Amino acid sequence: MKAQIKPCLFGLLLSGLVLAGCAASENSSVSALKADQQANPAPLQPLSERQTGQPVVSIDSIKSDQADETVAIAGNITQRVALLEGWLYQVQDQTGSVWVVARGSEPEIGQSALIEGTVRYEAIVVDSIDAGEVYLEEQAYLPGEG
């Protein structure tokens, strides 16, 4: 069984990042968010070892109605936030950026990467305005040259 992040806690974290102007630094630690993990989670396999057949899509093409679908993106790591059991990092390509929740190894800021992940959507309602956020739950990560 894969790790699951409680949606309400993820929403609080994203709300804080949005309201703070996304000023999270690479040394930030977030103690309010904890992933529910199975006792012995299966390790992630690098994309090079997987035969998924997922085409790489542009970040701006990922929409909330794709929730629970698997997509592959390529871009540069621009920000990261340490979580209790993993990382939250931002990937940017020529079309936009997206946050990725990972339980794998530490992403390097400035590094290019190919990421395969499951699309997730978190509704963030502020004064009856839905400022919802699409994000990815990392399934595989292949670092490139930064």
N, C-alpha and C positions, 0 to 999 in steps of 0.2 A: 504494500500500500504506500502511496506517495505521501510526502509531507503536505499538510494542509495548513494554510494560514487563516486564522479567523478573520472573516471579511470585515467585521466592525473595527478590529484593531488595525487592519491594513488601511481602512478608510481614514481612521484617525491619523495615521502616519502620513498618508498622502495629503490630507487636509493641512497638516502642520507644515509640510514641505511647500504646498501651494501658497498658504497664507504667509509663510516666511520668505517667499520669493525664491523658493528652491535653493536656498543658500546653504544646503548641507555640504559639509566638507568631507574629505576623504577620511578624516580621523574621527568623525562623529560616531557616537555609539547610541543606539536606541534600545533602552531597556524595557520599554512598554510593549514591544512586539515580540512574541515568542511563537515559533512554529510548533505545531503539534506533529511530532514525528513518531513513526513506528519504532519499536525497540531496535530493529536491525534494518535500516533503510538500504535499499539496493544502491550501489554507487552509480553515478552517471557515467555513461560511456561517451568518449569524444565523438563528434559528428563524423570524423573520418572512418570510424568503425561501425557506423550505422548505415543501413540501407533503407532510408526513409522515403526517398523520392520527393521530398518537399522542395518546391522551387523557392528561391529567395525572393521575398516580396519587399516593396518599399514600405517604410514605417507609416507613411501617411495613408496607405491603403488598408491598414488594420482598423476595423470598426467594431463597435460594441456588439453588434449582432453576430459576430464570429465567436462569441464566448464558447469555450470548450473545444475550439478547433486548434489544431497544431499548425504553426507557421514557422518559417525560417527567415531570419533577417540578418543583414550584415551592416556593420557600422563601427563607429569609434566609441569607446567608453569615455564619457565626459564627467560623470560624478559617481560617487559611491557612498553608501552608508552601511556601517557594520550593524548587523542584527545579532541577536543572541545566538542564533543557530544558522548563520549564513550571511548573505549580503543583499542589499537593494542597490542596484546600479542603473544608470541611465545610458542608453545607447542612442547615438545620433547618426543619421545618414543624411543625404542631400535633401530629403523631403521632410524631415522632422525628427522627433525623439520620442522614446518610450522607456518607461521604467521596467526593470526586470527583477523579479524576486528569485534568489538562488540559494541553494544550500551547499553549493560546491565551493571550489577554491576561490581565493580572493582575486577579483578582476583588477587589472592594472589601468589606471587612468591614462588616456592617450593611446591605448592599444586598440588596434582594430580587431574585430571578432566576428565570427559567424555563430549565431545563436538560434537554437531551435527551442520553441516554447509553446505552451498552451495559452491561448488568449483568455484573459480574465477581464471582467468589468466590475468596478466598484462605484456604486452610486454615492456621490457626496453632495448632500443637499444642504445649502446655506440660504436661509431666508427664502425658502420655497424655490430656489434656483438650483437645478441639478448641474453641478460642476463635475460630473462623473469622470472617471479616469479609466482608460483602457491600459492594462499592463500585461506582461507576460510572466508566466511561471516557467522558469528555465527547466528544460529537459536535457539539453546538451549544449556544450560550449566549446568552440574551437578557436583559440587565440590566433591572431594573425600577427603581422609585424607592425609595431606601433610607431 
